[in-house]
Amino acid sequence: MSMACGMDDLEKKIGKVPKIFKKLAETDPDIHEMILRLDQYIWDDGALSRKTKKLIAIAIAASMRDQHAIKAQMAGAKNLGVTKDEVEEALRIAYLLAGMPAYVNGKVIEEEIM
């Protein structure tokens, strides 16, 4: 996989590639390539579809209250055709397991992106 192709794929998946990761392509191309390959392996359809994996990632990011990760995962989910209703259900799971702050944090970003 070429670096440009890998970065394009990553951009489609997560919406926006962090600047520090783009810089890693220049400063340590070997580790950058390994991360891209691991990313591809993890996100490819398998027993779980890519959409299901995105919903899990959204719930985890909301539970962690990581706004950057929530935005990135929701942007990628939107690119995959994940619906607002599907995100809502994932956020309800985050609420059940991580509490109201996780749900509210995810809902605020859901309204912004979805």
N, C-alpha and C positions, 0 to 999 in steps of 0.2 A: 504494500500500500504506500503510495507516495505521500509525503507530508502534506501537500496542498489538498489532496483528495481526502486524507484523514481529517484535516481541519475542517473541510467543507462538510463532511459527514457529521462531525461533532457539532458544528454550528447548527445543522438541521435538527439534531437530536436535542440539544439543550438550549437553543435559542441564541445564546451569546457565549462565546468562549472567553474566559477571563484573560486579561492581558498577561498575567504572570505565566499562564500556560502557553500562550503564543510565544513569549520570550524564551520559555524552556526549549522550544524548537531550535532556537539559535544557540543557547548556552549549553544544552546537553541533549543533542538530537537522539542519542541512543535511548535514554530514559523516556524521552518524549514519545518515541516510536513504540516502546514497550507499553506505555500508558494507553496509547491509542489502540493497540492490539487488545489489551485487557478490556478496555471500554467496549470495543466491538464484540468481544466474546461474551461479556456480561449482558449487554443490551440486546443481542440477537434473540429472535424468537426461539424458544425451546419448550420445555414443559409449560412455561408461562409465556404469554404473548408479550411483545414489547409494550403494548398499551397497559397491560396489567402491571408490568414492572414499573412503568412510569407512575401509576397510581400508588404503588407501594412507596416509591421514592418520594412522592408528594407528601404522603402521610408521615414518613420518617422525617423529612425536612421540616414539616410543620411541627412535629413533636420536638424537634431540636430547636425550634424557633429561629432557624437560619434563613433570614429573608432572601439572601442571595440564592441559596439553594432552592428555596420555594419558587422564586421567580424563574430560575433556570429550568427546573423540572416542569413547571406549568407551561412555559414557552415550548419546551420540547413536546409535552403532552398535546398541546394545541396543534402542533405540526403533525402529530400522529392521528389527529381526529378524535382525541378524547373529548368527551362532552362535559359541560358544566355539571350536569347531574352525576356523572361518574366521579368527578372531582369532589363533589359534595359528599358522596358516600365514603370516599377515602378519608375526607376530613372528619367525618363522624367517627370513624375508627380511631383516628388520632385523638379526637376528643375523649372517647371512651377510655383510651389507654394513657393519655398524657394530659388530659384536663382542658379546661376552657381556654387558657392562654394559647395553646397550640391550635385549637379550632379557630379562634378569633384571628390569630396571626395568618393562618391559611386563608380564611375568608376574605380578609382585607386584600390580599394579593390575588385571590381568585377574581374578585370584582374588577381589579385593575387589568388582568391579563385575559381572562376568559370572556 
